[in-house]
Amino acid sequence: MTDKRSVILFVKLLEKGMVKSRLAQNIDEGLVLRLYENMVLDTIEMLARGQFPFRICYTPPGARDQIVEWLGHEHYLFPQTGDGLGDRMERAFARVFAGEVQEALLIGSDIPGLTTDVINEAFNALLTNDAVIGPADDGGYYLIGFRKKSFVPEIFYDMVWSTRTVFRETMDKLRDASTSVHVLPELTDVDTVEDLKTLLSQITGPASKISRTRSFLEQHRKSFLK
């Protein structure tokens, strides 16, 4: 790939116990797997619709064949490597920046509110800022991005992930590095039953007119809200 811009999409193998473990504590694991699959497919479709060059960074590292069987051969795939989330994120950026990419965004696959408009805003922000970040309403973030020349790997060091202080601590580290940063609109990621309730409350119109994820949630509303 020779694109100067790229989105790095973090994806997990579609396997019980691998995805959305907090949700699976309260909801049938089969439903959780199908929900995650719909979110991944919606995210890929959104990126393709916006014509954003993207790479799928998957875990576990040995799951390439299963990922190809699931998502097809047409995508640029590479494995997540390293110990812990921060290490995997840092290495993903380093790999992409080792080539010709000058601006990169890293996103997860569990943000149904993530749209082409948000991705466009993020890339446009990197024209005049060193970094861009999208805060999640649980205290984390759903998107982080850098220009190659202003990449700050230190923001991934010594972090306690999945806590309500991740976004704030990351912002502190960016400021300490004298990094100019653009903050995107806050969005909801899907980790808990409460997150699902929020999404379900936002669903309007016939199921055929909305995303796979919201259509699936509407079809299984009773199961998710029991």
CORFEN-V614252 format. One record per residue. N is the residue number from 1. PSI is psi in degrees with one decimal (* if undefined). OMEGA is omega in whole degrees, 0 to 359 (* if undefined). Layout:
n=N psi=PSI omega=OMEGA
n=N psi=PSI omega=OMEGA
This chain:
n=1 psi=138.2 omega=182
n=2 psi=12.2 omega=180
n=3 psi=145.4 omega=178
n=4 psi=-16.3 omega=178
n=5 psi=150.7 omega=176
n=6 psi=143.5 omega=168
n=7 psi=131.6 omega=174
n=8 psi=115.4 omega=181
n=9 psi=114.8 omega=177
n=10 psi=127.1 omega=182
n=11 psi=143.4 omega=175
n=12 psi=149.7 omega=176
n=13 psi=138.6 omega=182
n=14 psi=86.2 omega=186
n=15 psi=139.5 omega=179
n=16 psi=136.1 omega=181
n=17 psi=-12.6 omega=182
n=18 psi=-31.1 omega=190
n=19 psi=142.4 omega=170
n=20 psi=55.5 omega=184
n=21 psi=-34.1 omega=179
n=22 psi=-39.7 omega=176
n=23 psi=-39.6 omega=183
n=24 psi=-13.1 omega=176
n=25 psi=-22.7 omega=185
n=26 psi=-12.8 omega=185
n=27 psi=148.4 omega=179
n=28 psi=130.9 omega=184
n=29 psi=-34.2 omega=179
n=30 psi=-41.8 omega=177
n=31 psi=-40.3 omega=180
n=32 psi=-41.8 omega=178
n=33 psi=-44.4 omega=181
n=34 psi=-35.9 omega=176
n=35 psi=-47.0 omega=180
n=36 psi=-41.8 omega=179
n=37 psi=-43.9 omega=179
n=38 psi=-39.2 omega=179
n=39 psi=-42.0 omega=178
n=40 psi=-47.9 omega=182
n=41 psi=-38.6 omega=177
n=42 psi=-40.8 omega=181
n=43 psi=-44.9 omega=178
n=44 psi=-42.7 omega=179
n=45 psi=-40.8 omega=178
n=46 psi=-45.0 omega=180
n=47 psi=-40.7 omega=179
n=48 psi=-41.1 omega=180
n=49 psi=-37.5 omega=179
n=50 psi=-1.0 omega=180
n=51 psi=38.9 omega=177
n=52 psi=125.0 omega=173
n=53 psi=132.6 omega=181
n=54 psi=155.1 omega=176
n=55 psi=140.0 omega=178
n=56 psi=119.5 omega=182
n=57 psi=110.3 omega=193
n=58 psi=159.4 omega=173
n=59 psi=145.8 omega=2
n=60 psi=161.2 omega=186
n=61 psi=-28.4 omega=182
n=62 psi=11.6 omega=188
n=63 psi=18.1 omega=185
n=64 psi=-46.3 omega=183
n=65 psi=-42.6 omega=180
n=66 psi=-35.9 omega=178
n=67 psi=-42.4 omega=178
n=68 psi=-42.2 omega=179
n=69 psi=-35.6 omega=181
n=70 psi=-50.8 omega=190
n=71 psi=-9.4 omega=177
n=72 psi=175.0 omega=185
n=73 psi=-8.8 omega=191
n=74 psi=-6.9 omega=185
n=75 psi=151.1 omega=172
n=76 psi=117.5 omega=184
n=77 psi=140.9 omega=167
n=78 psi=153.3 omega=188
n=79 psi=151.0 omega=168
n=80 psi=133.8 omega=179
n=81 psi=155.6 omega=179
n=82 psi=172.2 omega=182
n=83 psi=112.4 omega=177
n=84 psi=161.5 omega=185
n=85 psi=-46.2 omega=182
n=86 psi=-43.8 omega=179
n=87 psi=-42.1 omega=180
n=88 psi=-39.8 omega=179
n=89 psi=-45.9 omega=179
n=90 psi=-45.3 omega=182
n=91 psi=-33.0 omega=178
n=92 psi=-45.9 omega=176
n=93 psi=-45.8 omega=182
n=94 psi=-39.2 omega=180
n=95 psi=-45.0 omega=181
n=96 psi=-43.1 omega=181
n=97 psi=-13.1 omega=177
n=98 psi=-16.7 omega=177
n=99 psi=-143.6 omega=185
n=100 psi=-3.6 omega=180
n=101 psi=132.1 omega=180
n=102 psi=-21.8 omega=180
n=103 psi=127.9 omega=183
n=104 psi=143.0 omega=174
n=105 psi=141.7 omega=174
n=106 psi=128.5 omega=181
n=107 psi=159.7 omega=171
n=108 psi=-176.8 omega=184
n=109 psi=24.3 omega=183
n=110 psi=36.7 omega=181
n=111 psi=83.1 omega=182
n=112 psi=-21.5 omega=180
n=113 psi=-0.3 omega=181
n=114 psi=121.8 omega=186
n=115 psi=171.1 omega=175
n=116 psi=-33.0 omega=179
n=117 psi=-41.3 omega=180
n=118 psi=-43.1 omega=179
n=119 psi=-41.9 omega=177
n=120 psi=-43.4 omega=179
n=121 psi=-40.4 omega=181
n=122 psi=-47.5 omega=180
n=123 psi=-40.1 omega=178
n=124 psi=-35.8 omega=180
n=125 psi=-31.5 omega=181
n=126 psi=-6.6 omega=174
n=127 psi=-28.8 omega=184
n=128 psi=0.9 omega=180
n=129 psi=156.2 omega=177
n=130 psi=-32.4 omega=186
n=131 psi=164.2 omega=176
n=132 psi=145.2 omega=182
n=133 psi=143.8 omega=178
n=134 psi=108.2 omega=181
n=135 psi=139.3 omega=173
n=136 psi=154.8 omega=186
n=137 psi=-1.7 omega=177
n=138 psi=8.0 omega=179
n=139 psi=-6.7 omega=176
n=140 psi=-153.5 omega=174
n=141 psi=151.5 omega=184
n=142 psi=-10.9 omega=181
n=143 psi=139.7 omega=172
n=144 psi=138.2 omega=182
n=145 psi=155.4 omega=182
n=146 psi=157.8 omega=160
n=147 psi=149.1 omega=182
n=148 psi=-43.7 omega=185
n=149 psi=-9.2 omega=181
n=150 psi=18.4 omega=179
n=151 psi=133.1 omega=182
n=152 psi=86.1 omega=182
n=153 psi=-21.9 omega=183
n=154 psi=-20.1 omega=181
n=155 psi=-16.0 omega=180
n=156 psi=-3.3 omega=183
n=157 psi=144.8 omega=170
n=158 psi=44.3 omega=178
n=159 psi=142.8 omega=171
n=160 psi=104.7 omega=187
n=161 psi=164.2 omega=179
n=162 psi=37.3 omega=174
n=163 psi=167.8 omega=184
n=164 psi=0.5 omega=182
n=165 psi=2.6 omega=186
n=166 psi=-47.3 omega=181
n=167 psi=-47.2 omega=182
n=168 psi=-45.0 omega=181
n=169 psi=-36.4 omega=178
n=170 psi=-43.4 omega=178
n=171 psi=-39.7 omega=178
n=172 psi=-42.9 omega=181
n=173 psi=-37.7 omega=178
n=174 psi=-41.6 omega=178
n=175 psi=-39.8 omega=178
n=176 psi=-29.9 omega=179
n=177 psi=9.1 omega=181
n=178 psi=39.7 omega=181
n=179 psi=125.8 omega=175
n=180 psi=132.9 omega=187
n=181 psi=137.8 omega=175
n=182 psi=132.3 omega=181
n=183 psi=124.9 omega=180
n=184 psi=171.2 omega=175
n=185 psi=148.1 omega=177
n=186 psi=137.7 omega=178
n=187 psi=169.8 omega=180
n=188 psi=126.2 omega=169
n=189 psi=167.0 omega=188
n=190 psi=98.6 omega=179
n=191 psi=-24.1 omega=187
n=192 psi=168.1 omega=176
n=193 psi=-35.2 omega=178
n=194 psi=-37.8 omega=176
n=195 psi=-40.9 omega=179
n=196 psi=-40.6 omega=178
n=197 psi=-39.6 omega=178
n=198 psi=-45.5 omega=179
n=199 psi=-43.6 omega=180
n=200 psi=-34.3 omega=179
n=201 psi=-18.3 omega=182
n=202 psi=-9.3 omega=184
n=203 psi=125.9 omega=175
n=204 psi=154.7 omega=177
n=205 psi=170.0 omega=180
n=206 psi=149.1 omega=184
n=207 psi=-31.3 omega=183
n=208 psi=-14.7 omega=184
n=209 psi=2.3 omega=183
n=210 psi=178.9 omega=185
n=211 psi=164.2 omega=175
n=212 psi=-43.2 omega=184
n=213 psi=-50.2 omega=183
n=214 psi=-33.7 omega=175
n=215 psi=-43.3 omega=179
n=216 psi=-43.1 omega=179
n=217 psi=-40.7 omega=179
n=218 psi=-42.1 omega=181
n=219 psi=-30.4 omega=184
n=220 psi=27.4 omega=183
n=221 psi=-46.5 omega=184
n=222 psi=-39.1 omega=181
n=223 psi=-37.0 omega=183
n=224 psi=-26.3 omega=184
n=225 psi=8.4 omega=183
n=226 psi=* omega=*
